[in-house]
Amino acid sequence: MSLTTDSVLFEVDRYGVATVTLNNPDKHNAFDDNIIEQLRQLFINIAARRDIRIVILASTGKSFSAGADLAWMKRMAGYSYEENLNDANALAQMLKALNFMPQTTIAKVQGAAFGGAVGLASCCDIVIASDKASFCLSEVKLGLIPATISPYVVAAMGQKACRRYFQTAERFFADKAMSLGLVDEVVALEELDSAVNAMVRTLLANGPEAVHQAKQLALDVANREIDEEIIGITSERIAAIRVSEQGQEGLTAFFEKRSPQWITEISPDRES
């Protein structure tokens, strides 16, 4: 499939920063089964590319995403159980592809994020939101539940908060989302682009392979008992990266008081 469609845009700059943009502002960037499949295949393709270091998930217009498209929801209402199961699994596989992407992922949330869009944000490593952003797990208002997104939202916000917001479908705003752990940084809307670019520059200054392994480390040790097995695994990983080419270069550069070889000149706006 093409990596770019009218509703999903994709570009990569010269620094290896990819931007995936939901581009359906007239429908508040709501997604349907076709967009979900486009995103799934795109995320899988990105994950396989060694030239991409960072992925920004963004959208056009005032809303980040309204979640499920109304026409798609109307079609789903007439599906059989088996058809609904297949449909739900497609969304679950797209979320999995985003969550476990080896590259660093940044969600750039400028406005409302409802339903499945909260799942998209929860799957990203870093969420930067404007002070105009709002969030709502709205499924119960329709007699439904936020099932496929739940593993990622619970991991981001914690069980206690989810026990409330899964049941109430209350709308909450960026400052509350940050206090819950869903959002990492809140800035004025007009500063959102510069805040995302600043985070990108911070990430690009670090060892590419180290960043990749650090993300995997966080995923692998989460909720693990601290036993001899996990002690052994973590000891092996630090030993391996210390003797790697990148680890040796980073340590040598530090002691020689110079920049490591992976540092390149990064313009403030990252224009190609």
Helices and strands as residue ranges (DSSP letters): E 8-12, E 17-22, G 25-27, H 33-47, E 54-59, H 70-77, H 81-99, E 104-109, E 112-114, H 116-122, E 126-130, E 134-136, G 139-142, H 150-157, H 159-168, E 171-173, H 174-180, E 185-187, G 189-191, H 192-204, H 208-221, H 228-242, H 245-255
